[in-house]
Amino acid sequence: MAKAVTIFSLLLLLLLLHSHTAKSSTDTNPKSAAAADFIKAECRATRYPALCVQCLSNYTTTPQLTHRQLAQAALSVSLSRARSSASFISRLAKMKGMKPAEHRAVRDCIDNMGDTVDQLSRSMKELGSMGRVAGQDFNWHVSNVMTWTSAALTNENTCVDGFAGPAFDGSVKAAIRRRVLNCAQVTSNALALVNRFATRHKLP
Protein backbone atom coordinates (compact mmCIF):
# COMPACT_ATOMS: atom_id res chain seq x y z
CA MET A 1 0.00 0.00 0.00
CA ALA A 2 2.79 2.38 0.93
CA LYS A 3 4.55 1.53 -2.36
CA ALA A 4 1.39 2.35 -4.34
CA VAL A 5 1.06 5.68 -2.58
CA THR A 6 4.71 6.47 -3.34
CA ILE A 7 4.25 5.71 -7.06
CA PHE A 8 1.10 7.81 -7.17
CA SER A 9 2.93 10.68 -5.47
CA LEU A 10 5.77 10.47 -7.99
CA LEU A 11 3.34 10.52 -10.92
CA LEU A 12 1.53 13.52 -9.46
CA LEU A 13 4.84 15.33 -8.98
CA LEU A 14 5.85 14.63 -12.60
CA LEU A 15 2.54 15.98 -13.87
CA LEU A 16 2.91 19.14 -11.81
CA LEU A 17 6.48 19.65 -13.04
CA HIS A 18 5.40 19.17 -16.67
CA SER A 19 2.55 21.66 -16.24
CA HIS A 20 4.89 24.20 -14.66
CA THR A 21 7.48 23.73 -17.41
CA ALA A 22 4.89 24.21 -20.16
CA LYS A 23 3.53 27.33 -18.47
CA SER A 24 7.03 28.73 -17.93
CA SER A 25 7.85 28.10 -21.59
CA THR A 26 4.76 30.05 -22.65
CA ASP A 27 5.39 32.84 -20.16
CA THR A 28 8.98 33.32 -21.29
CA ASN A 29 7.98 33.78 -24.95
CA PRO A 30 5.55 36.72 -24.95
CA LYS A 31 7.07 38.00 -28.21
CA SER A 32 6.30 34.70 -29.97
CA ALA A 33 2.73 34.82 -28.69
CA ALA A 34 2.39 38.42 -29.87
CA ALA A 35 3.73 37.53 -33.33
CA ALA A 36 1.37 34.57 -33.57
CA ASP A 37 -1.59 36.76 -32.63
CA PHE A 38 -0.48 39.37 -35.17
CA ILE A 39 -0.28 36.75 -37.94
CA LYS A 40 -3.72 35.35 -37.10
CA ALA A 41 -5.24 38.82 -37.07
CA GLU A 42 -3.72 39.78 -40.42
CA CYS A 43 -4.58 36.45 -42.03
CA ARG A 44 -8.26 37.00 -41.28
CA ALA A 45 -8.26 39.55 -44.11
CA THR A 46 -7.09 36.94 -46.64
CA ARG A 47 -9.23 34.61 -48.71
CA TYR A 48 -7.66 31.50 -47.19
CA PRO A 49 -6.93 32.40 -43.55
CA ALA A 50 -6.13 28.89 -42.28
CA LEU A 51 -3.63 28.35 -45.10
CA CYS A 52 -2.20 31.81 -44.43
CA VAL A 53 -1.55 31.04 -40.75
CA GLN A 54 -0.07 27.66 -41.63
CA CYS A 55 2.33 29.10 -44.21
CA LEU A 56 3.52 31.90 -41.92
CA SER A 57 3.79 29.89 -38.70
CA ASN A 58 7.60 29.85 -38.96
CA TYR A 59 7.64 33.62 -38.50
CA THR A 60 6.11 33.60 -35.00
CA THR A 61 9.64 33.92 -33.56
CA THR A 62 10.30 37.16 -35.46
CA PRO A 63 10.49 39.99 -32.91
CA GLN A 64 8.25 43.00 -33.57
CA LEU A 65 6.88 41.58 -36.82
CA THR A 66 5.73 44.38 -39.13
CA HIS A 67 3.18 44.51 -41.93
CA ARG A 68 5.96 44.78 -44.52
CA GLN A 69 7.84 41.80 -43.08
CA LEU A 70 4.65 39.75 -43.10
CA ALA A 71 3.90 40.66 -46.72
CA GLN A 72 7.52 39.86 -47.62
CA ALA A 73 7.24 36.48 -45.88
CA ALA A 74 4.00 35.68 -47.72
CA LEU A 75 5.61 36.54 -51.06
CA SER A 76 8.59 34.35 -50.17
CA VAL A 77 6.29 31.38 -49.52
CA SER A 78 4.44 32.03 -52.78
CA LEU A 79 7.67 32.27 -54.77
CA SER A 80 8.98 29.05 -53.26
CA ARG A 81 5.81 27.16 -54.19
CA ALA A 82 5.73 28.68 -57.66
CA ARG A 83 9.30 27.52 -58.30
CA SER A 84 8.48 24.05 -57.01
CA SER A 85 5.36 23.85 -59.19
CA ALA A 86 7.23 25.08 -62.27
CA SER A 87 9.92 22.45 -61.74
CA PHE A 88 7.32 19.71 -61.25
CA ILE A 89 5.42 20.68 -64.43
CA SER A 90 8.67 20.80 -66.44
CA ARG A 91 9.44 17.22 -65.38
CA LEU A 92 5.88 16.19 -66.18
CA ALA A 93 6.24 17.55 -69.72
CA LYS A 94 8.83 14.85 -70.42
CA MET A 95 6.33 12.07 -69.76
CA LYS A 96 5.47 9.84 -72.71
CA GLY A 97 1.95 8.93 -73.72
CA MET A 98 0.31 12.30 -73.19
CA LYS A 99 -2.46 13.37 -75.55
CA PRO A 100 -1.51 16.22 -77.91
CA ALA A 101 -4.01 18.56 -76.17
CA GLU A 102 -2.54 17.65 -72.77
CA HIS A 103 0.98 18.28 -74.00
CA ARG A 104 0.03 21.71 -75.36
CA ALA A 105 -1.68 22.62 -72.09
CA VAL A 106 1.39 21.49 -70.12
CA ARG A 107 3.71 23.56 -72.33
CA ASP A 108 1.47 26.62 -71.92
CA CYS A 109 1.42 26.05 -68.16
CA ILE A 110 5.22 25.94 -68.09
CA ASP A 111 5.24 29.39 -69.73
CA ASN A 112 2.62 30.67 -67.27
CA MET A 113 4.53 29.44 -64.25
CA GLY A 114 7.81 30.77 -65.61
CA ASP A 115 6.19 34.21 -65.82
CA THR A 116 4.77 33.72 -62.31
CA VAL A 117 8.21 33.02 -60.86
CA ASP A 118 9.62 36.10 -62.59
CA GLN A 119 6.80 38.35 -61.37
CA LEU A 120 6.95 37.14 -57.78
CA SER A 121 10.75 37.54 -57.82
CA ARG A 122 10.29 41.15 -58.92
CA SER A 123 7.67 41.72 -56.23
CA MET A 124 9.96 40.39 -53.51
CA LYS A 125 12.90 42.46 -54.70
CA GLU A 126 10.80 45.61 -54.95
CA LEU A 127 9.24 45.20 -51.52
CA GLY A 128 12.56 44.26 -49.95
CA SER A 129 14.32 47.35 -51.29
CA MET A 130 11.67 49.87 -50.23
CA GLY A 131 13.25 50.49 -46.85
CA ARG A 132 12.07 53.83 -45.51
CA VAL A 133 10.64 55.27 -48.74
CA ALA A 134 7.57 57.41 -48.21
CA GLY A 135 5.09 59.60 -50.01
CA GLN A 136 4.72 59.29 -53.76
CA ASP A 137 7.81 57.07 -53.95
CA PHE A 138 6.13 54.60 -51.61
CA ASN A 139 2.95 54.62 -53.72
CA TRP A 140 4.93 53.92 -56.88
CA HIS A 141 6.96 51.05 -55.41
CA VAL A 142 4.03 49.34 -53.70
CA SER A 143 1.94 49.73 -56.87
CA ASN A 144 4.61 47.76 -58.73
CA VAL A 145 4.52 45.03 -56.09
CA MET A 146 0.74 44.74 -56.30
CA THR A 147 0.73 44.77 -60.10
CA TRP A 148 3.32 41.99 -60.40
CA THR A 149 1.75 39.86 -57.67
CA SER A 150 -1.67 40.23 -59.28
CA ALA A 151 -0.19 39.24 -62.66
CA ALA A 152 1.41 36.17 -61.03
CA LEU A 153 -1.99 35.14 -59.67
CA THR A 154 -3.55 35.61 -63.12
CA ASN A 155 -0.90 33.39 -64.70
CA GLU A 156 -1.49 30.65 -62.13
CA ASN A 157 -5.22 30.73 -62.80
CA THR A 158 -4.59 30.72 -66.55
CA CYS A 159 -2.50 27.57 -66.14
CA VAL A 160 -5.35 25.83 -64.29
CA ASP A 161 -7.95 27.03 -66.80
CA GLY A 162 -5.90 25.47 -69.59
CA PHE A 163 -6.92 22.03 -68.34
CA ALA A 164 -10.67 22.69 -68.36
CA GLY A 165 -12.98 20.52 -70.44
CA PRO A 166 -13.64 16.80 -70.97
CA ALA A 167 -10.42 16.29 -72.91
CA PHE A 168 -8.48 16.62 -69.64
CA ASP A 169 -9.65 14.04 -67.13
CA GLY A 170 -6.54 12.09 -66.20
CA SER A 171 -3.74 12.10 -63.66
CA VAL A 172 -1.79 14.86 -65.46
CA LYS A 173 -4.65 17.33 -64.97
CA ALA A 174 -5.17 16.29 -61.34
CA ALA A 175 -1.47 16.56 -60.45
CA ILE A 176 -1.04 19.99 -62.01
CA ARG A 177 -4.32 21.43 -60.72
CA ARG A 178 -3.54 20.33 -57.16
CA ARG A 179 -0.16 22.02 -57.11
CA VAL A 180 -1.02 25.18 -59.03
CA LEU A 181 -4.31 25.80 -57.20
CA ASN A 182 -2.42 25.66 -53.91
CA CYS A 183 0.14 28.06 -55.34
CA ALA A 184 -2.65 30.41 -56.47
CA GLN A 185 -4.24 30.34 -53.02
CA VAL A 186 -0.92 31.25 -51.38
CA THR A 187 -0.38 34.04 -53.93
CA SER A 188 -3.89 35.36 -53.30
CA ASN A 189 -3.07 35.55 -49.59
CA ALA A 190 0.22 37.30 -50.29
CA LEU A 191 -1.56 39.88 -52.45
CA ALA A 192 -4.05 40.54 -49.64
CA LEU A 193 -1.23 41.08 -47.13
CA VAL A 194 0.61 43.40 -49.53
CA ASN A 195 -2.62 45.35 -49.91
CA ARG A 196 -3.02 45.61 -46.11
CA PHE A 197 0.55 46.87 -45.85
CA ALA A 198 -0.10 49.39 -48.61
CA THR A 199 -3.32 50.80 -47.17
CA ARG A 200 -1.60 51.49 -43.84
CA HIS A 201 1.27 53.46 -45.31
CA LYS A 202 0.60 55.00 -48.72
CA LEU A 203 -0.76 58.47 -49.35
CA PRO A 204 -4.48 58.83 -50.16
HUHU-V337663 format. One record per backbone hydrogen bond with DSSP energy under -1.0 kcal/mol. CO is the residue of the C=O (numbers start at 1). NH is the residue of the N-H. Records with the same first field share a line. If there is no record, write none. Layout:
CO = NH ; NH
//
This chain:
1 = 5
2 = 6
3 = 7
4 = 8
5 = 9
6 = 10
7 = 11
8 = 12
9 = 13
10 = 14
11 = 15
12 = 16
13 = 17
14 = 18
15 = 19
16 = 20
17 = 21
18 = 22
19 = 23
20 = 24
21 = 25
22 = 26
23 = 27
24 = 28
26 = 29
29 = 33
30 = 34
31 = 35
32 = 36
33 = 37
34 = 38
35 = 39
36 = 40
37 = 41
38 = 42
39 = 43
42 = 45
43 = 46
48 = 52
49 = 53
50 = 54
51 = 55
52 = 56
56 = 59
57 = 60
59 = 62
66 = 70
67 = 71
68 = 72
69 = 73
70 = 74
71 = 75
72 = 76
73 = 77
74 = 78
75 = 79
76 = 80
77 = 81
78 = 82
79 = 83
80 = 84
81 = 85
82 = 86
83 = 87
84 = 88
85 = 89
86 = 90
87 = 91
88 = 92
89 = 93
91 = 94
92 = 95
99 = 103
100 = 104
101 = 105
102 = 106
103 = 107
104 = 108
105 = 109
106 = 110
107 = 111
108 = 112
109 = 113
110 = 114
111 = 115
112 = 116
113 = 117
114 = 118
115 = 119
116 = 120
117 = 121
118 = 122
119 = 123
120 = 124
121 = 125
122 = 126
123 = 127
124 = 128
125 = 129
130 = 133
134 = 137
135 = 139
136 = 140
137 = 141
138 = 142
139 = 143
140 = 144
141 = 145
142 = 146
143 = 147
144 = 148
145 = 149
146 = 150
147 = 151
148 = 152
149 = 153
150 = 154
151 = 155
152 = 156
153 = 157
154 = 158
155 = 159
156 = 160
157 = 161
158 = 162
160 = 163
161 = 164
165 = 168
170 = 174
171 = 175
172 = 176
173 = 177
174 = 178
175 = 179
176 = 180
177 = 181
178 = 182
179 = 183
180 = 184
181 = 185
182 = 186
183 = 187
184 = 188
185 = 189
186 = 190
187 = 191
188 = 192
189 = 193
190 = 194
191 = 195
192 = 196
193 = 197
194 = 198
195 = 199
198 = 201 ; 202
//
